[in-house]
């Protein structure tokens, strides 16, 4: 299986969601994997497994904030989308409960006029 070292900012939505599911309350010392790059640099990461690969997500202070704020950010995005849909509906001249006369109704009313 492929192992990918990646920064959390570059995760796609599905892998980010798995990261949150794997560490809903954050990660501890026992979750940290220490890696040494060929350059000698030491990198700490947490593991997220998918069917395709094992992602080793680099640890940073930002990662902790990302995990704690992920669900809140998703809710904010959904709220923005709902607000945009409501604003679009309000800008239209048609109300959701407005009834329309069908062509059949209009033709029967006009028959008496001939």
C-alpha positions as CSV (number, residue, x, y, z in Angstrom):
1,X,0.0,0.0,0.0
2,X,1.2,3.5,-0.9
3,X,2.3,5.8,2.0
4,X,1.9,9.5,1.4
5,X,3.5,12.2,3.6
6,X,1.2,15.2,3.3
7,X,0.4,18.5,5.0
8,X,-3.2,18.7,6.3
9,X,-3.9,21.7,4.1
10,X,-3.5,19.6,1.0
11,X,-5.9,16.8,2.1
12,X,-9.0,16.3,0.1
13,X,-12.4,16.5,1.9
14,X,-12.8,12.7,2.3
15,X,-9.3,12.2,3.8
16,X,-9.8,15.2,6.1
17,X,-13.1,13.8,7.3
18,X,-11.3,10.4,8.0
19,X,-8.7,12.3,9.9
20,X,-11.3,13.9,12.1
21,X,-13.1,10.6,12.6
22,X,-9.8,9.0,13.6
23,X,-8.9,11.7,16.1
24,X,-12.1,13.3,17.2
25,X,-10.6,14.5,20.5
26,X,-7.1,15.2,19.1
27,X,-4.1,13.0,19.0
28,X,-1.8,11.8,21.8
29,X,1.9,10.8,22.0
30,X,1.0,7.2,21.2
31,X,-0.6,8.4,17.8
32,X,2.5,10.2,16.6
33,X,4.8,8.6,14.1
34,X,8.4,10.0,13.9
35,X,9.9,10.0,10.4
36,X,13.4,11.0,9.2
37,X,13.6,12.5,5.7
38,X,16.6,11.8,3.5
39,X,17.7,15.3,4.2
40,X,17.9,14.4,7.9
41,X,14.9,16.5,8.9
42,X,12.7,14.9,11.5
43,X,8.9,15.0,10.8
44,X,6.1,14.0,13.1
45,X,2.9,12.8,11.6
46,X,-0.4,11.0,12.4
47,X,-1.7,8.1,10.3
48,X,-4.9,8.1,8.3
49,X,-5.8,5.0,6.4
50,X,-8.0,4.8,3.3
51,X,-8.6,2.0,0.8
52,X,-6.0,3.5,-1.6
53,X,-3.2,4.7,0.7
54,X,-1.9,5.4,4.1
55,X,-1.6,9.1,4.6
56,X,0.9,10.4,7.1
57,X,-0.4,13.8,8.0
58,X,2.3,16.2,9.2
59,X,1.8,17.5,12.7
60,X,1.8,21.2,13.4
61,X,0.0,23.6,15.7
62,X,-2.3,24.4,12.8
63,X,-3.3,20.7,12.6
64,X,-4.6,20.8,16.2
65,X,-6.7,23.9,15.4
66,X,-7.9,22.3,12.1
67,X,-9.1,19.1,14.0
68,X,-11.0,21.1,16.6
69,X,-12.6,23.5,14.1
70,X,-13.3,21.1,11.3
71,X,-17.0,20.4,12.1
72,X,-17.6,24.0,13.0
73,X,-16.3,25.1,9.6
74,X,-18.4,22.5,7.8
75,X,-21.5,23.8,9.6
76,X,-20.6,27.4,8.7
77,X,-20.2,26.5,5.0
78,X,-23.6,24.7,5.0
79,X,-25.2,27.8,6.7
80,X,-23.7,30.0,4.0
81,X,-25.1,27.8,1.3
82,X,-28.6,27.8,2.8
83,X,-28.5,31.6,3.3
84,X,-27.6,32.0,-0.4
85,X,-30.5,29.7,-1.5
86,X,-32.9,31.7,0.7
87,X,-31.6,35.0,-0.7
88,X,-32.0,33.7,-4.2
89,X,-35.6,32.6,-3.5
90,X,-36.4,36.0,-1.9
91,X,-35.1,37.8,-5.0
92,X,-37.5,35.9,-7.3
93,X,-40.9,37.3,-8.0
94,X,-42.5,33.9,-7.5
95,X,-43.5,32.9,-4.0
96,X,-43.3,29.3,-3.0
97,X,-47.1,29.1,-2.3
98,X,-48.2,31.0,-5.4
99,X,-50.8,29.1,-7.5
100,X,-50.7,29.4,-11.3
101,X,-53.6,29.1,-13.7
102,X,-53.0,26.2,-16.1
103,X,-53.5,26.5,-19.8
104,X,-56.5,24.2,-19.6
105,X,-58.2,26.5,-17.0
106,X,-57.5,29.5,-19.2
107,X,-58.9,28.0,-22.3
108,X,-62.2,27.0,-20.6
109,X,-62.7,30.5,-19.2
110,X,-62.1,32.0,-22.6
111,X,-64.5,29.7,-24.5
112,X,-67.5,31.8,-23.4
113,X,-65.9,34.9,-24.9
114,X,-66.1,33.7,-28.5
